[in-house]
Amino acid sequence: MDTQNCKQRCYNNIIRPQYTPEKISRLNDDEIFVFGSNLAGHHGGGAARVALFHFGAIMGKGTGIQGNSYAIPTMQGGTETIKPYVDDFIKFAREHTELFFYVTRIGCGIAGFKDIDIAPLFAEAASLKNVCLPESFVRIIDRPLPAEIKNIVYGQMRTLVDLLKALNKTERIESADDAEAKLQKLIERNARYNDDYARLALRVLQQLMHSHTEKGEPIDIDKLEKELIDFNKTEGHDTEELVSRIYYRYSAAKIIKYIQFLNDFRRYTNYEQILKDLPSISFSNCSANDEKHYYCFNEYALYSLMYIINTDWESVTKKGILDNDALEETIFGRYERIVSKFGIEGLIKMAYGDVGCHPNIQGPLHNDSHKIHGPFFMVHGRHIEKGCSDFRRWPWKSDSFEMSFALEILENDDKYIHISKNGFSYAYVPKHDYSLPVYSAMGKMHFDTEEEKIDFINKSKENAD
């Protein structure tokens, strides 16, 4: 095995690499090569071919241990279809401590997945001493993205790109102007009818909460998020069906983001408390949803996408026709690879810089050799947060929009004191429990140290009107 440039670990008195090497040419007798396969066991390419010719994989066997290899099927659907096989592997590795397993970047080749999709499936394997994971997987598992950054997956830019890809499956989009016109129609429809999708998401959420309550299950917002978004995840081929599913997903993610924001200071202990707070999100029953509506789209999101498509038309097309894979790669590909490998801090150091309008706003640098597209970030000392509409500068704070709806709840929360100076609202600080966040009218305030936060709270109380 080539262990050059790899950190070392020792297992069963044998020196092993810290991470799975990119190329493996030989194995010790107790070592197992874990590769991505298909259910039929046709090991024709990639790591599966290596396993077939070098490590004992058996043609026609698509799962489990075979020789010095272990097959995990990745070609049968989404990540939810891969997870059971990964779980089986983790169980097998726990039971066979006499073996040492090298997990390759399964699913990230022919199957078309990305590290950020597959790595979380192996989170439980990261703690096993006899399992070696790719470095890209470990970085993602060890450094999960904060909620406000993770939401780029279901944010406005992600939604617009998915809508455009859905349209492009059935219509040939041959110009940037055509793409913009089609998207504009969908956005206008969303502005008028998005309550339908939001209400569906809210009804599903209520049913999920009632089900968990009846079973006596403790509150789990992460589980709730997955169940809510997965509810309408089934793939469809009809454009209208795809568009509806995309808008549902957007609405579902928005609801969860609001619950996560509220939970920071509400500290929910049961689902009934959440249901009492959710009416603070307004619905527009009989008129168009303007920019104050919680589920609206900001016009800058479309502007940002069209700017990228216009300036990089050759990158997002093949033979003059919009290509979905090329569009995905251009908008998100390089950004996601850098985040997977180096984290958000590394991304900002490598590919971001000051945008000029504010010293703390960092935006992607668009030079020809290292062009990257991605969200703007607000850097507060050690804290980094994403702009609320993904690829835009304003509002700077990702939670300022949520704050506009939650403000009345916070003002009436008996755990907080509303501080004002010279007749103006200044801050919301906790009365007794200083582990609670501090807020301004724009959203959560961030401090580099706990001492700095406590000092701010005490001084605010002393100097209040």
BAGUGU-954425 format. One record per residue: y, z, x of N, C-alpha, C in turn. Coordinates in steps of 0.02 Angstrom, whole numbers, plus 50000, padded with zeros to 5 digits. Layout:
% BAGUGU-954425
YZXYZXYZX;...
END
This chain:
% BAGUGU-954425
499405000050042500005000050000500625000050043;501134996250021501774996050056502215001750032;502305006850073502725012550054503385012650092;503565007050122504185006750161504775007950115;505265011750141505885013250105505775017450042;505185020450034505065024749976505075032049998;505345036449957505265043549969504535045349961;504335050949991503625052649992503475058649948;502875058949923502615064949889501895065849914;501635071849905500945073149926500545075249864;499985071849853499555073549797498825073249820;498455078549808497755079049831497695077649906;498185080449943498195079950016498295072850042;498555068350001498695061550022499435060150010;499765057050058500475055350051500545049350005;500955049949954501075044549906501835043149902;502015037249877502735035949867503015040049810;503665041349812503995044949758504045040549695;504145033949706504195029249650503695023649660;503505020449606503045014849610503355009249651;503035006949705503315001449746503354995049705;503814990649723503884984349687503264979949698;502964980349757502364976449771501804981149793;501234980549762500644984449780500084979649797;499844980049859499324975349882498644978749891;498644985349897498004988849903498074995949877;497514998949860497515005749832496985009949866;497115016549868496595021149888496085021749832;495505024549847494965024849797495165028649734;495615033649741495805037749683496435035349648;496685029449667497315026949640497205021549587;497625021749535497545017249478498195013249468;498125006849458498685002249447498775001449371;499335003749344499465003649272499904997649256;499654993049215500004986749204500064985249129;500534980849113500624978549045500164972749029;499834973148971499334968048953499484965348883;499024961348858499034959548787498384961948757;498374962648691497784965548658497154961448669;497234954948679496644950648690496364951248760;496744954348805496514955148874496534948748914;496984944148897497074937948937497544939548994;497284941349050497684943649108497904937649149;498374933749121498524927349153499134927249197;499574932249193500184932049232500454938849248;500964939049293501304945249310500834950449339;500964956749323500564962249349499854961949324;499744959149264499064958549237498634954149281;498924948849307498554944349351498374947849417;498854951849442498724955749503498144960649490;498164963949431497634968649414496954965249409;496944959049383496324955349374496014953449441;496424951049487496154948449551496074953849605;496414959449598496404964449652496164971349632;496234973349569496114980249552495624981349495;495194976549482494634977649437494764976649363;495334973849344495454972549273494934967649247;494754968449184494214964349154494504959549103;494384953149112494624948149064494314949548995;494734949748944494504951248877494574958548857;494784962748904494894969848889495634971348895;495974972748840496694973448839496964980448844;496514985548841496754992448842496324996748887;496635001948913496265007348947496065005949018;495645010549044495435010449113494935004849125;495005001449181494534996149202494594995349277;494074997449313494104997349386494645002149410;495054999749457495615003649481496265001649446;496205000049382496794998149343496755001149273;497335001349240497375003949172497844999449133;497614996749076497994991849037498344995148978;498994993648971499394995848913499664989648879;499454988148817499694982148782500434982448767;500784976848780501514976548769501734970348731;501264966148710501444959548682501374959148606;501234964748573501054964448502501624966048454;502224967548479502774969248435503304973148471;503684977348434504214981348463503944987348502;504414991348528504214997148568503805002248528;503925002248462503545006948420502795005348420;502614999048435501904997148439501624998548508;502054999448557501835000948625501725008448635;502135012448601502125019748612501425022848604;501035021148552500375024448546499935023248608;499985017348637499575015848697499835019648758;500505020448762500785024548816500565031848808;500585034248746500365041148733499635042048753;499215037048738498515037448758498445037848834;498865033848869498845033948942499045040848969;499585043748941499815050248964499275055448954;498945055148897498395059848884497835058848935;497675052448950497155050948999497345053649068;497975052749087498195055149153498165062749158;498325066149104498285073449104497565075849112;497105072149083496395074149084496055072249150;496365067649187496045065249249496495066549309;496535072949327496965074849383496665072749450;496045070449450495755067949513496025061049531;496385057949484496655051249495497415051449502;497685046349536498405045749544498605038849517;499105038549473499265032549435499945029649456;499945023049470500565019449483500745015249421;501265017449386501485013749327501965008249348;501805002149332502264996549347502784996049290;503244991549296503764990649245503464986849186;503004990149152502634986849098503124984449044;502994978649016503394975948962504044972848984;504234973549047504894971149070504854964349105;504294960949096504224954149123504144949249067;503534946749059503384941649008503524944248938;503404950748925503504953548858504234953648837;504694953448886505404952748870505794959148857;505484965048867505854971148857506264972848920;506704977848913507114980048969506914987248987;507084989249047506914996049070507155001249021;507755000248994508045005248949507655005848884;507265000548867506835000748807506185004548821;505895003248879505215005848894505225012748927;505705014048971505705020349008505645026548965;506005027048908505955033148868505245034548843;504835029348837504145030348815503745034548864;503965034548928503605038048981503935044748999;504375047248955504735053448971504265059248986;503725059848948503245065248959502855064349024;502775058149045502395056749107502795058549169;503455059049163503875060349221503735067049253;503475071749214503325078449241502615079049269;502215073849261501515074149285501495072549360;501195076849397501185075949470500745070149492;500285067949449499835062449468500045055749438;500675055349414500935049049387501555047049426;501555040949450502125038249488502455032849445;503105033449432503465028749390503945024449431;504135018549405504645014549439505305018549443;505685017449496506305021149504506785019849446;506795013649420507235012049364507065016049302;506415017449292506205021649235506445028849245;506345031349306506515038349320507255039649311;507665034949333508395035849326508595036349253;508285032349211508445032649140508195039049109;507585041149126507305047249098507685053449122;507855053649186508205059449214508935059749194;509215054049175509925053749160510025050449092;509815053749037509905050748972510645049648957;510815044348923511505042748908511775047648856;512395050048866512715054048814512745050248748;512775053848692512755050548627513315045448619;513915047148643514475042548633514395036148674;513995036448727513875030448767513265026748741;512755030548721512155027448693512315023348631;512835025348595512995021948533513225014848542;513325012648604513475005548615512915001248586;512305004148583511745000348557511864998348484;512185002548446512315001148376513065001048360;513475000048410514194999848400514424993248372;515074992248370515364986248339515184979948378;515224980148445515064974248484514324972448476;513884977548479513174976248470513034973148402;513374975648351513274973048283513514965848278;514094964348306514354957448303513894952548339;513644954548397513194950148434512554949048394;512284954348364511674953548323511794949048263;512384949548232512544945248175512584937948197;512894936748254512954929948279512274927148297;511834931148326511154928948342510764927448279;510864931448226510524930148163510734923448133;511384922048134511634915648109511364909848151;511344910948216511144905548261510404903848257;510004908148224509294906548215509194900848165;509654900148119509564895048067510104889648068;510644890748106511184885848110511334884448183;511504878148197511684876348265512424877848276;512564882648318513264884348333513454880648397;513904875848390514054871248445514744872348475;515124877248451515784878548478515974885848467;516424888248509516664895048501517044895848435;517414890648415517784890948352517304891648293;516744888148295516254888648242515954895748239;515814898548297515544905348301516044910348271;516684909548287517184914148262517264913548187;517264907448161517344906248089516774909448050;516164908648075515584911448040515584919048042;515774921948099515804929148104516364931948060;516914928448058517484930848018517284931547944;516904926747920516674927147850516234933247838;515794934647887515354940447879515754946947882;516264947247925516664953247930517064954347866;517324948947838517694949547775517234952047719;516604949647720516134952047670515984959347680;515924961347744515804968447759516374972747735;516994970347745517574974147724517574975247649;517294970547612517304971047539516694974747511;516114973847544515494976347514515104981247558;515384983447613514984987547658514764994147627;515124996447575514905002447541514175001947518;513954995947501513254995047479512774997147533;512904995047595512474996747651512545004247668;513165006647666513285013647683512955018247632;512995016547568512695020647517511925020547522;511645014847540510925014547550510725019247607;511095018847663510945023247719511015030547700;511525032147660511625039047639511065041447594;510835037047548510275038947504509635040147544;509505035747592508915036647634508975043247672;509565044647699509675050847736509545056947692;509785056747631509685062347585508935063447572;508565057947562507855058647549507485061447610;507675059247669507365061847730507505069347737;508125071347724508305078347730507915082647680;507875080347618507505084047567506765084647586;506485079347613505785079447633505665084547688;506095084647739506015089547793506125096647769;506595097547721506725104147694506125106747655;505825102447614505245104447574504655106347618;504605103047677504055104547723504205110647766;504825113247760505005119147799505125117547873;505275111447888505375109347958506065111247982;506125113248045506785114948073507215108648079;507865109548082508315103948087508235100348153;508205093748151508115089648210508505083148200;509115082948226509565077248214509315071048251;509025071948310508765066148347508195062748308;507755066748280507215064048239507495060648177;507995063748147508315060948088508625054148104;508935053648162509235047248183508715041748187;508155043148220507635038048227507355035948160;507215040848116506925039348051507405035248009;508045036948012508545033547970508635026347992;508695025248057508795018448083508165014248076;507585017348086506955013648082506765011848010;507085015047961506905013847891506955006447873;507465003147898507574996047880507504991647942;506984992847981506914989548045506464983448043;506104982347988505624976847984505964970247997;505664966348040505954959848056505914955147996;506434951047988506434945947936506634939347965;506504934047929506674927347954507254924247915;507374926647855507924924147815508584927047842;509094922747850509724924947879510034930647839;510024929947773510324935047730509964941747740;509314941547747508924947747759509104950847826;509174946647876509354949047942510044952247942;510524948847910511214951447907511224958247872;510874958847816510854965147780510554970747823;510034969047860509714974147902510174976447958;510554971647986511014973348040511574977848014;511844976247956512374980547928512104987447908;511494987747883511204994247868511154998447931;510914995347984510834998948048511505001548073;512014997448067512684999448088512915005548048;512825005247981513035010847938512635017147954;511985016347964511555022147980511775025448044;511925021448095512135024148160512805027648153;513255024948112513905028048102513825034948069;513385035448020513275041847987513015047048037;512525045048077512235049648126512755051748177;513175047048199513695048848247514155054148218;514315053548154514745058448122514405065348117;513765065248101513385071548097513365074848166;513245070848218513235073548286513915076548305;514445073148285515115075648300515235082248264;515055082648200515145088848162514715094548190;514105092848210513635097948232513875101648295;514305098448334514565101648394514925108148377;515275108348320515615114548303515335118048241;514985114248198514695117348139514055121148155;513695118848206513065122048227512585122848168;512385117148140511975117148080511305120648091;511095124448040510435127548042509975124847988;510255120947940509835117847889510175111547864;509785107347831510035100847809510525101347751;510475106647711510935107447655511655108147679;511755111247736512425111847764512725105047781;512305100647807512535093947824512745090247760;512325090647709512465087147647513125089347615;513305095647624513935098147597514535095247634;514445093647699515005091147739515085083547735;514545079947719514575072647721515075069447672;515235072447615515745069347571516435068647604;516545071647661517185070647696517265063547721;516715059647724516755052447737516915049047671;517465045447669517675042347607517325035647596;517255033847532517015027347512517575023847474;517595017347478518085013447441517725009947384;517795012347323517385009947268517595003147240;518235001947236518464996047199518934991647239;519054993147301519524989047340519234987847409;519554983247445519324981547512519374987647558;518904988047605518894993547652519374992047710;519934995647712520414994447765520204998147829;520634998147880520445000947944520375008447943;520595011647889520495018947884519815020647854;519475015647832518815016747803518315017947860;517855022747850517425024847905516965019247929;516765014747885516285009547904516615002847920;517255002747928517604996347939517484993848010;517664987548021517674984648088518394983948110;518524985648172519194984548200519244977248223;519794974148207519874967048224519834965748299;519964970848340519934969748412519224968648436;518734971348399518034970348419517864962848417;518064959448363517944952148359518344948448412;518954950548422519374947348473519044947848541;518774953748557518454954748623517844950248631;517434949848579516844945648583517034938248591;517524936048553517714928948556518054927348623;518394932148652518684931048718518124929748769;517594933748766517034932748812516704926048801;516574924348737516234918048722516654912048743;517314912448732517744906848752517784906048828;517844911548864517914911048936517254909848971;516694911748939516034910848970515584906248928;515884901248896515494896948852514894893848886;514964891848948514404888748984513844893848996;514034900249002513524905349015513124907248952;513414906248893513084908348831512754902448795;512754896648826512484890648793511964887248837;511564883048804511124878348838511214871548806;511414866748847511554860048823512074859948767;512564864348774513114864548726512974868248662;512384871048654512194874848594512144882248611;512424886548570512374893748582511644895848588;511494899548640510814901748653510794909348649;510354912048606510344919148593510174923348655;509694921048694509514924748755510084924748805;510414919048812510974918548858511564922848835;511674923048769512204927248741512064934548755;511454936748744511254943648756511344945548830;511134941148873511184942448945511914942948967;512334938348941513034938348961513404944548938;513294946348875513674951948847513424958648872;512764959548876512474966148889512044966548952;511764960948975511234961149026511424964749090;511944962349124512114965349189512344972549181;512724973849128512944980649114512344985349109;511844983449069511274987849057510864988849121;510804983549162510414984249224510754989149272;511404988749278511764993249323511725000349298;511815001349232511755008149204511055010949215;510545006749205509855009049214509725011349286;510015007849333509865009249403510325014449433;510975014449414511455018649448511805023749402;511675023449337512015028049292512725025849277;513055029249230513735027449211514225028449269;514135033949307514585035149363514545029549414;513925027349429513825021849476514115015349451;514035014149386514315008149355515065007849365;515415013349351516145013549356516365012449429;516005015549476516185014649546516085007549570;515555004249546515374997649570515754991949536;515864992549470516094986749433516694987949388;517004993849393517574995549350518184997249391;518764997049359519384998849391519925000549340;520505002949364521055004649320521284998549281;521434999449217521664993849176522424993349175;522764998549202523494997949208523885001649155;523625001949094524015005049040523975012649042;523465015349074523385022549077522945024149137;523135029049178522765030249241522045032249231;521875035049173521185037349162520745032349127;521015026649107520615021649073520305016949124;519645016249121519275011949167518975006149128;519095000049152518824994149120518444989749169;518004985349144517614981049189518044976149227;517874975049290518224970249332517914963349323;518314958449311518064951649296518194946949354;517914948449413517974943549466517374938749462;517454932949490516954927649481516264929449508;516244933149562515594934449593515224940349561;515594944949529515264950749499515524952049429;515554946849389515814947549321515344951949280;515644956649244515264960949200515664962049137;515324962449081515644964249018515364970948996;515784975148968515554981748947516114985548914;515964991548891516474995548856516984998348905;517565000148878518055003848917517865011248915;518025014848968517875021948972518515025948985;518525031948957519045036748971518745042049015;519025043149074518755047849122519195054149123;518895059749104519245066249106518905070449160;519125070249221518805074149273518075072149279;517625076749263516905075249267516635072249203;517045072049151516805069449087516995062149078;516525058349051516635051249038516465049848965;516905046448930516745044548861516965037348848;516615034348800516715027348784517245026548731;517625021048735518085019448681517725018348616;518055019648560517695019948497517435013248473;517735007748496517505001148473517164997348529;516875001048576516484998148630516904994648683;517134988548668517434984348719518194984248712;518504989848697519224989848688519534996048719;520194995948727520535001448760520765006948712;520885005248650521185009948604520775010448539;520665016348509520875022848536520485024648599;520815028048643520495029748706519885034248696;519965039148651519435043948641518925041348591;518295041948607517775039148563517695043148499;517935049348498517825053348438518465054248396;519005050848413519625051748376519565049348304;519165044148293519075041548225518685046548183;518155049348211517765054548176518215060648161;518655062248209519075068048200519525067348139;519755061348125520205060348068519875062148002;519205061547999518845063347938518625070647939;518505073347999518245080148005518785085448009;519415083248013519965087948026520005093447973;519935091747910519975096747857519405101647862;518805099247880518235103747888518375108747944;518645106248000518795110548056519335115648039;519835113548002520385118047984520135123847941;519615122747902519345127847858518735131447886;518565129947948517995133247979518205140148003;517865145347979518075152247995517925154248067;517605149848105517475151348176518065149448220;518565146048190519115143248229519795146048209;520265145748256520965147148244521365140848257;521815139248210522245133348218522875135648255;522985132948314523545134848356524095129548349;524715131948339525285127348337525835129848384;526225125048408526785126648452527405122948427;527945126748419528575123748396528485119948331;528035122448289527925119348224527455113448224;527175111648282526725105848287526015108248301;525525104748271524835106348283524675105248357;524335110148387524215109848459523465109748475;523095114348446522385114748463522005118848411;521345117948411520895122048371520425125548421;520495132148425520105135848476519655140848441;519065142148470518595146948439518875154048439;518735157748386518975164648381518605169148431;517945168848431517555173548470517035170048515;516695165148488516165161748525516455156148568;516565157748632516895152948676516425147248699;515805147548677515355141848692515505135948646;515875137148591516065131748546516585127248578;516605120848558517105116348588517815118148567;518295115548606519005115948589519225109048567;519665108748516519875102348489520635101848487;520875095748496521565094048478521515089848415;522085087648389522065083448329521725076748342;521645074848406521335068448424520575069048436;520315075148440519605075848451519445081248502;518835081348526518605086548572518995086248638;519175092048663519505092548728518975094148781;519085091648842518585092548895518905096048955;518505100348985518735104249042518225103549099;518475103749160518025102849218517585108949229;517825114849211517435120949220517495125349158;517015129849151517025134549096517615139349103;517785141149164518355145549176519005142349152;519075135749165519665132149143519715132149067;519155131349034519145131248960519345138148933;519055143448959519205150248935519935151948946;520195149849004520905151149018521355147548968;521165141448951521555137648902521545141048834;520965143448812520905146748748521335153048746;521295157048798521665163348798522415162148799;522645157448840523355156048843523615152948778;523195148948746523395145848683523495151248630;523055156148628523135161548579523755165748594;523895166848658524485170948676525135167448659;525155160848666525775157148658525855153748590;525385155248545525415152148479526015154548439;526255150348393526815152348350526625158348306;
END
